[in-house]
Amino acid sequence: MIGSAGRVTTLHATWADLGEVPRGDAWLTESEAAVQGGLRFVKRRQDWRVGRWVAKGAVSDCLGGVQVEDIAVLATEDGSPCVRIPGHDAGPLAVSLSHSQGRGFAVVTRGAMNLGCDLEALVPRSPAFIRDYFTESERAMVMAFEGSARDEAATLVWVAKEAALKATRQGLPADTRSLDVRVPDDAAVGEDRAPLTVTLFSGRPLRGWLRRLDGFAWAVLADALAPTRILERRGTAGAAD
């Protein structure tokens, strides 16, 4: 996405599995540790930890190496994440995070744009699910496939919808049929890093990408021109691609 000054906007994406999250709590800030202490159920706590771990990694990448233990990723009143770094003037940051079946995924960029990401395991989706939550054009696109290809297409549409709802800060209480997912004719549904457009009920588009990765699908969407660069990495090791 090109900013007003002609600069290229970079999105920093990080993912990790639960087993890659440090066992201790030294990487949590005091405020995060307090939030974790209030989570009663093991699965909820595990989801929260892997989500914070990847979000902190993406923030660190975005800011050029700020230590993760200095970064606090907290929730706003509407449940969306926000970043606090005491003593560090990071400027506005857009952040979104997701988790599914023990894997976390987060995307961060500089600026105050609306940004949404989502991660889902590639699992079967019933005909009733497709009928109840998809628009007519989405149903036609998904039902053109058969077997596992249909399940995959349905998951890709669903992950795009959830990313769009996060970008617009609506959440799942909103009618998912008020969003229409479209993949360009020259990009097959499910193709790695496929361009993605989600059209809101107002007619305003969100643009970004879909990707498959290790049995999961993720979507990233922003409310401006399609981002021109996205850097991805796993955990806290390895180079971005």
C-alpha positions as a Markdown table, in Angstrom:
| # | Residue | x | y | z |
|---|---|---|---|---|
| 1 | Met | 0.0 | 0.0 | 0.0 |
| 2 | Ile | 1.4 | 3.4 | -0.9 |
| 3 | Gly | 1.1 | 6.2 | 1.7 |
| 4 | Ser | 0.5 | 9.8 | 1.0 |
| 5 | Ala | 4.2 | 10.5 | 0.7 |
| 6 | Gly | 4.7 | 7.7 | -1.8 |
| 7 | Arg | 6.3 | 5.3 | 0.7 |
| 8 | Val | 5.7 | 1.6 | 0.6 |
| 9 | Thr | 3.9 | 0.3 | 3.6 |
| 10 | Thr | 5.3 | -3.0 | 5.0 |
| 11 | Leu | 3.2 | -5.5 | 7.0 |
| 12 | His | 5.1 | -7.7 | 9.5 |
| 13 | Ala | 3.5 | -11.1 | 10.0 |
| 14 | Thr | 4.6 | -13.7 | 12.6 |
| 15 | Trp | 3.3 | -17.1 | 13.4 |
| 16 | Ala | 4.2 | -19.8 | 15.9 |
| 17 | Asp | 2.9 | -23.0 | 17.5 |
| 18 | Leu | 2.2 | -23.3 | 21.2 |
| 19 | Gly | 5.3 | -25.4 | 21.7 |
| 20 | Glu | 7.4 | -22.5 | 20.5 |
| 21 | Val | 6.2 | -20.1 | 23.2 |
| 22 | Pro | 8.6 | -19.8 | 26.2 |
| 23 | Arg | 7.5 | -21.9 | 29.2 |
| 24 | Gly | 8.1 | -19.2 | 31.7 |
| 25 | Asp | 6.6 | -15.7 | 32.0 |
| 26 | Ala | 9.7 | -13.5 | 31.8 |
| 27 | Trp | 8.6 | -12.3 | 28.3 |
| 28 | Leu | 5.4 | -10.9 | 29.7 |
| 29 | Thr | 5.0 | -7.4 | 31.1 |
| 30 | Glu | 3.5 | -6.9 | 34.5 |
| 31 | Ser | 0.2 | -5.8 | 33.0 |
| 32 | Glu | 0.1 | -8.9 | 30.7 |
| 33 | Ala | 0.9 | -11.2 | 33.6 |
| 34 | Ala | -2.1 | -9.7 | 35.5 |
| 35 | Val | -4.4 | -10.5 | 32.5 |
| 36 | Gln | -3.0 | -14.0 | 32.3 |
| 37 | Gly | -3.6 | -14.6 | 36.0 |
| 38 | Gly | -7.3 | -14.0 | 35.5 |
| 39 | Leu | -7.7 | -16.7 | 32.8 |
| 40 | Arg | -9.1 | -19.7 | 34.5 |
| 41 | Phe | -9.2 | -22.3 | 31.7 |
| 42 | Val | -6.1 | -23.9 | 30.3 |
| 43 | Lys | -7.1 | -23.7 | 26.7 |
| 44 | Arg | -8.0 | -20.0 | 27.0 |
| 45 | Arg | -4.7 | -19.3 | 28.7 |
| 46 | Gln | -2.8 | -21.2 | 26.0 |
| 47 | Asp | -4.6 | -19.4 | 23.2 |
| 48 | Trp | -3.9 | -16.1 | 24.9 |
| 49 | Arg | -0.2 | -16.9 | 25.3 |
| 50 | Val | 0.5 | -17.9 | 21.7 |
| 51 | Gly | -1.5 | -14.9 | 20.4 |
| 52 | Arg | 0.6 | -12.5 | 22.6 |
| 53 | Trp | 3.9 | -14.3 | 21.6 |
| 54 | Val | 3.4 | -13.8 | 17.9 |
| 55 | Ala | 2.0 | -10.3 | 18.3 |
| 56 | Lys | 5.1 | -9.3 | 20.3 |
| 57 | Gly | 7.4 | -10.8 | 17.7 |
| 58 | Ala | 5.6 | -8.9 | 14.9 |
| 59 | Val | 5.8 | -5.6 | 16.9 |
| 60 | Ser | 9.5 | -6.2 | 17.5 |
| 61 | Asp | 10.1 | -6.8 | 13.8 |
| 62 | Cys | 8.1 | -3.7 | 12.9 |
| 63 | Leu | 10.1 | -1.5 | 15.3 |
| 64 | Gly | 13.5 | -2.8 | 14.5 |
| 65 | Gly | 14.2 | -5.1 | 17.4 |
| 66 | Val | 12.5 | -3.8 | 20.5 |
| 67 | Gln | 12.7 | -6.5 | 23.2 |
| 68 | Val | 9.6 | -8.6 | 23.5 |
| 69 | Glu | 9.6 | -8.3 | 27.3 |
| 70 | Asp | 9.2 | -4.5 | 26.9 |
| 71 | Ile | 6.2 | -4.8 | 24.6 |
| 72 | Ala | 2.7 | -5.1 | 26.1 |
| 73 | Val | -0.1 | -6.3 | 23.9 |
| 74 | Leu | -3.4 | -5.6 | 25.7 |
| 75 | Ala | -7.1 | -5.5 | 24.7 |
| 76 | Thr | -9.1 | -2.4 | 24.2 |
| 77 | Glu | -12.8 | -2.1 | 25.3 |
| 78 | Asp | -14.0 | -3.7 | 22.1 |
| 79 | Gly | -11.6 | -6.6 | 22.4 |
| 80 | Ser | -9.2 | -5.5 | 19.7 |
| 81 | Pro | -5.5 | -5.6 | 20.5 |
| 82 | Cys | -3.4 | -2.5 | 21.2 |
| 83 | Val | 0.3 | -2.1 | 21.9 |
| 84 | Arg | 2.0 | -0.3 | 24.9 |
| 85 | Ile | 5.7 | 0.2 | 25.2 |
| 86 | Pro | 6.6 | 2.3 | 28.2 |
| 87 | Gly | 9.4 | 4.8 | 27.5 |
| 88 | His | 9.3 | 4.1 | 23.8 |
| 89 | Asp | 7.7 | 6.5 | 21.3 |
| 90 | Ala | 6.7 | 4.0 | 18.7 |
| 91 | Gly | 4.0 | 6.2 | 17.1 |
| 92 | Pro | 0.7 | 4.6 | 16.1 |
| 93 | Leu | 0.7 | 0.9 | 15.3 |
| 94 | Ala | -2.0 | -1.2 | 13.7 |
| 95 | Val | -2.1 | -4.7 | 15.1 |
| 96 | Ser | -4.3 | -7.8 | 14.6 |
| 97 | Leu | -3.9 | -11.3 | 15.9 |
| 98 | Ser | -5.5 | -14.7 | 15.7 |
| 99 | His | -5.1 | -18.3 | 16.9 |
| 100 | Ser | -6.4 | -21.7 | 15.9 |
| 101 | Gln | -5.7 | -25.2 | 17.2 |
| 102 | Gly | -2.5 | -24.2 | 19.0 |
| 103 | Arg | -1.1 | -21.9 | 16.3 |
| 104 | Gly | -0.9 | -18.1 | 16.6 |
| 105 | Phe | -0.7 | -15.5 | 13.8 |
| 106 | Ala | -0.3 | -11.7 | 14.1 |
| 107 | Val | 0.3 | -8.8 | 11.7 |
| 108 | Val | 1.6 | -5.4 | 12.6 |
| 109 | Thr | 2.3 | -2.2 | 10.6 |
| 110 | Arg | 3.1 | 1.4 | 11.4 |
| 111 | Gly | 0.2 | 3.9 | 11.1 |
| 112 | Ala | -3.4 | 4.1 | 12.2 |
| 113 | Met | -5.0 | 2.2 | 9.4 |
| 114 | Asn | -7.7 | -0.5 | 9.9 |
| 115 | Leu | -6.0 | -3.9 | 9.8 |
| 116 | Gly | -7.4 | -7.4 | 10.3 |
| 117 | Cys | -5.9 | -10.9 | 10.1 |
| 118 | Asp | -7.3 | -14.3 | 10.8 |
| 119 | Leu | -6.0 | -17.9 | 11.0 |
| 120 | Glu | -8.1 | -21.1 | 10.6 |
| 121 | Ala | -7.3 | -24.7 | 10.3 |
| 122 | Leu | -8.2 | -26.2 | 7.0 |
| 123 | Val | -11.1 | -28.4 | 8.1 |
| 124 | Pro | -14.4 | -29.6 | 6.6 |
| 125 | Arg | -17.3 | -27.1 | 6.5 |
| 126 | Ser | -20.8 | -28.4 | 6.2 |
| 127 | Pro | -23.3 | -27.4 | 3.5 |
| 128 | Ala | -25.4 | -25.8 | 6.3 |
| 129 | Phe | -22.5 | -23.7 | 7.3 |
| 130 | Ile | -21.9 | -22.5 | 3.8 |
| 131 | Arg | -25.6 | -21.8 | 3.3 |
| 132 | Asp | -26.0 | -19.9 | 6.6 |
| 133 | Tyr | -22.9 | -17.7 | 6.5 |
| 134 | Phe | -21.9 | -17.1 | 2.9 |
| 135 | Thr | -23.3 | -14.7 | 0.3 |
| 136 | Glu | -24.9 | -16.1 | -2.9 |
| 137 | Ser | -21.8 | -15.4 | -5.0 |
| 138 | Glu | -19.6 | -17.0 | -2.3 |
| 139 | Arg | -21.7 | -20.1 | -2.2 |
| 140 | Ala | -21.6 | -20.4 | -6.0 |
| 141 | Met | -17.8 | -20.1 | -5.9 |
| 142 | Val | -17.3 | -22.6 | -3.2 |
| 143 | Met | -19.9 | -25.1 | -4.5 |
| 144 | Ala | -18.1 | -25.2 | -7.8 |
| 145 | Phe | -15.4 | -27.3 | -6.1 |
| 146 | Glu | -15.9 | -30.9 | -4.8 |
| 147 | Gly | -14.6 | -32.9 | -1.9 |
| 148 | Ser | -11.6 | -31.6 | 0.0 |
| 149 | Ala | -11.2 | -28.7 | -2.5 |
| 150 | Arg | -14.6 | -27.5 | -1.5 |
| 151 | Asp | -13.7 | -27.7 | 2.2 |
| 152 | Glu | -10.5 | -25.7 | 1.6 |
| 153 | Ala | -12.3 | -23.1 | -0.5 |
| 154 | Ala | -15.0 | -22.6 | 2.3 |
| 155 | Thr | -12.3 | -22.2 | 4.9 |
| 156 | Leu | -10.5 | -19.6 | 2.8 |
| 157 | Val | -13.7 | -17.6 | 2.4 |
| 158 | Trp | -14.4 | -17.9 | 6.1 |
| 159 | Val | -10.9 | -16.7 | 7.2 |
| 160 | Ala | -11.3 | -13.7 | 4.9 |
| 161 | Lys | -14.6 | -12.8 | 6.4 |
| 162 | Glu | -13.2 | -12.9 | 9.9 |
| 163 | Ala | -10.2 | -10.8 | 9.0 |
| 164 | Ala | -12.6 | -8.3 | 7.5 |
| 165 | Leu | -14.7 | -8.1 | 10.6 |
| 166 | Lys | -11.6 | -7.5 | 12.6 |
| 167 | Ala | -10.4 | -4.8 | 10.3 |
| 168 | Thr | -13.8 | -3.0 | 10.6 |
| 169 | Arg | -14.0 | -3.8 | 14.4 |
| 170 | Gln | -17.4 | -5.4 | 14.0 |
| 171 | Gly | -16.6 | -8.9 | 15.3 |
| 172 | Leu | -18.6 | -12.0 | 14.6 |
| 173 | Pro | -21.9 | -10.6 | 16.0 |
| 174 | Ala | -22.1 | -8.8 | 12.6 |
| 175 | Asp | -23.9 | -10.5 | 9.7 |
| 176 | Thr | -21.2 | -12.3 | 7.8 |
| 177 | Arg | -23.3 | -12.0 | 4.7 |
| 178 | Ser | -22.7 | -8.2 | 4.7 |
| 179 | Leu | -19.2 | -9.0 | 3.5 |
| 180 | Asp | -18.6 | -10.4 | 0.0 |
| 181 | Val | -15.3 | -12.2 | -0.6 |
| 182 | Arg | -13.9 | -12.1 | -4.1 |
| 183 | Val | -10.8 | -13.7 | -5.6 |
| 184 | Pro | -9.6 | -12.3 | -9.0 |
| 185 | Asp | -10.3 | -14.6 | -11.9 |
| 186 | Asp | -6.6 | -15.1 | -12.5 |
| 187 | Ala | -5.9 | -16.3 | -9.0 |
| 188 | Ala | -7.2 | -19.8 | -8.0 |
| 189 | Val | -9.0 | -20.1 | -4.7 |
| 190 | Gly | -6.4 | -21.5 | -2.2 |
| 191 | Glu | -3.3 | -20.5 | -4.2 |
| 192 | Asp | -0.5 | -19.4 | -2.0 |
| 193 | Arg | -0.5 | -15.7 | -1.4 |
| 194 | Ala | -3.5 | -15.1 | -3.6 |
| 195 | Pro | -4.8 | -11.5 | -3.9 |
| 196 | Leu | -8.0 | -10.9 | -1.9 |
| 197 | Thr | -10.8 | -8.4 | -2.0 |
| 198 | Val | -13.6 | -8.2 | 0.5 |
| 199 | Thr | -16.4 | -5.8 | -0.3 |
| 200 | Leu | -18.3 | -4.3 | 2.6 |
| 201 | Phe | -22.0 | -3.6 | 2.6 |
| 202 | Ser | -21.2 | 0.1 | 2.1 |
| 203 | Gly | -19.4 | -0.8 | -1.1 |
| 204 | Arg | -16.0 | 0.1 | 0.4 |
| 205 | Pro | -13.3 | -2.6 | -0.4 |
| 206 | Leu | -10.7 | -4.2 | 1.9 |
| 207 | Arg | -7.7 | -5.6 | 0.1 |
| 208 | Gly | -4.9 | -8.0 | 1.0 |
| 209 | Trp | -4.0 | -11.7 | 0.7 |
| 210 | Leu | -5.0 | -15.2 | 1.4 |
| 211 | Arg | -2.4 | -17.9 | 2.0 |
| 212 | Arg | -2.2 | -21.6 | 2.9 |
| 213 | Leu | 0.4 | -22.8 | 5.3 |
| 214 | Asp | 1.0 | -26.2 | 7.0 |
| 215 | Gly | -2.7 | -27.2 | 7.0 |
| 216 | Phe | -3.9 | -23.7 | 8.0 |
| 217 | Ala | -5.2 | -20.7 | 6.0 |
| 218 | Trp | -4.6 | -17.1 | 6.9 |
| 219 | Ala | -6.0 | -13.8 | 5.6 |
| 220 | Val | -4.7 | -10.3 | 5.9 |
| 221 | Leu | -6.8 | -7.2 | 5.0 |
| 222 | Ala | -6.4 | -3.5 | 5.2 |
| 223 | Asp | -8.7 | -0.6 | 4.4 |
| 224 | Ala | -6.6 | 1.1 | 1.7 |
| 225 | Leu | -4.8 | 0.0 | -1.5 |
| 226 | Ala | -3.4 | -3.5 | -1.4 |
| 227 | Pro | -0.2 | -3.7 | 0.6 |
| 228 | Thr | 2.8 | -4.0 | -1.7 |
| 229 | Arg | 5.0 | -5.8 | 0.8 |
| 230 | Ile | 4.5 | -8.3 | 3.6 |
| 231 | Leu | 7.3 | -9.9 | 5.6 |
| 232 | Glu | 6.5 | -13.2 | 7.2 |
| 233 | Arg | 8.5 | -15.3 | 9.7 |
| 234 | Arg | 8.0 | -18.1 | 12.2 |
| 235 | Gly | 8.4 | -17.6 | 15.9 |
| 236 | Thr | 11.5 | -15.5 | 16.7 |
| 237 | Ala | 14.0 | -17.2 | 14.3 |
| 238 | Gly | 14.6 | -17.2 | 10.6 |
| 239 | Ala | 14.6 | -14.6 | 8.0 |
| 240 | Ala | 11.4 | -12.9 | 6.6 |
| 241 | Asp | 10.4 | -13.9 | 3.2 |
